[in-house]
Amino acid sequence: MKDHPSQWIRSGQTCCDVTNRASEYLDDRIPFLTKVRVCLHLASCAHCRVYVKQIDLVSSALRSLPKLYPSPGNRLRLHQRFAAHHGQSASGN
């Protein structure tokens, strides 16, 4: 049987696959079967469990920070400096 759990483990996700999809996994934006495979990999790989936990902690910390935006004057000055540095016009052309 192609979808038997023992086959999932053998054809499961690699460490590279898991680390590349950590954010999608944590945000629940991956297909169900892929999520199962990631879960099986995490159950057997302490390194990936630590990595995914770190990504989760960083994401949580970033979400808890206040959303700050520059004032319109500062935004214009930042845009002008960026444009001057990159050889673009300040009007966005």
C-alpha positions as CSV (number, residue, x, y, z in Angstrom):
1,M,0.0,0.0,0.0
2,K,1.4,3.3,-1.1
3,D,-0.1,5.3,1.8
4,H,0.7,2.9,4.6
5,P,2.4,4.7,7.5
6,S,5.5,2.6,7.2
7,Q,5.9,4.0,3.6
8,W,5.4,7.5,4.9
9,I,8.4,7.2,7.1
10,R,10.6,5.8,4.4
11,S,9.5,8.3,1.8
12,G,9.1,11.1,4.4
13,Q,10.5,14.6,4.5
14,T,14.2,15.2,4.8
15,C,15.7,17.8,7.3
16,C,16.1,20.2,4.4
17,D,12.4,19.7,3.4
18,V,11.3,20.4,7.0
19,T,13.4,23.5,7.5
20,N,12.3,24.9,4.1
21,R,8.7,24.4,5.1
22,A,8.8,25.3,8.8
23,S,6.9,28.5,8.4
24,E,4.2,26.9,6.2
25,Y,4.0,24.1,8.7
26,L,3.6,26.4,11.7
27,D,1.0,28.5,9.8
28,D,-0.9,25.4,8.7
29,R,-0.5,26.2,5.1
30,I,0.7,22.8,3.8
31,P,-1.3,19.9,2.4
32,F,-2.5,17.4,5.0
33,L,-0.3,14.5,3.8
34,T,2.7,16.8,3.8
35,K,1.9,17.9,7.3
36,V,1.7,14.2,8.4
37,R,5.1,13.5,6.9
38,V,6.6,16.6,8.6
39,C,5.1,15.5,11.9
40,L,6.6,12.0,11.4
41,H,10.0,13.5,10.7
42,L,9.7,15.8,13.7
43,A,8.9,12.8,15.9
44,S,12.2,11.2,14.9
45,C,14.5,14.2,14.5
46,A,15.5,16.2,17.5
47,H,17.4,18.8,15.5
48,C,14.4,19.7,13.3
49,R,12.1,19.8,16.4
50,V,14.5,22.4,17.9
51,Y,14.7,24.3,14.7
52,V,10.9,24.4,14.2
53,K,10.5,25.4,17.9
54,Q,13.0,28.3,17.4
55,I,11.1,29.5,14.3
56,D,7.8,29.4,16.3
57,L,9.4,31.4,19.1
58,V,10.8,34.0,16.8
59,S,7.5,34.3,14.9
60,S,5.6,34.7,18.2
61,A,8.0,37.3,19.4
62,L,7.7,39.3,16.2
63,R,3.9,39.1,16.2
64,S,3.8,40.5,19.8
65,L,5.8,43.6,18.8
66,P,3.9,46.8,18.3
67,K,3.3,47.9,14.7
68,L,5.2,51.1,14.2
69,Y,5.2,53.2,11.0
70,P,7.4,56.2,10.2
71,S,5.7,59.6,10.1
72,P,4.9,60.9,6.6
73,G,7.9,63.2,6.7
74,N,10.3,60.4,7.8
75,R,8.8,58.1,5.1
76,L,9.5,60.7,2.4
77,R,13.1,61.2,3.6
78,L,13.7,57.5,3.7
79,H,12.3,57.2,0.2
80,Q,14.5,60.0,-1.1
81,R,17.6,58.5,0.5
82,F,16.8,55.1,-0.9
83,A,16.1,56.6,-4.4
84,A,19.4,58.6,-4.3
85,H,21.4,55.5,-3.2
86,H,19.8,53.3,-5.9
87,G,19.8,56.0,-8.7
88,Q,16.0,56.2,-8.8
89,S,13.8,59.3,-8.8
90,A,12.1,60.1,-5.5
91,S,8.7,60.1,-7.3
92,G,8.9,56.3,-7.7
93,N,9.6,56.2,-11.4
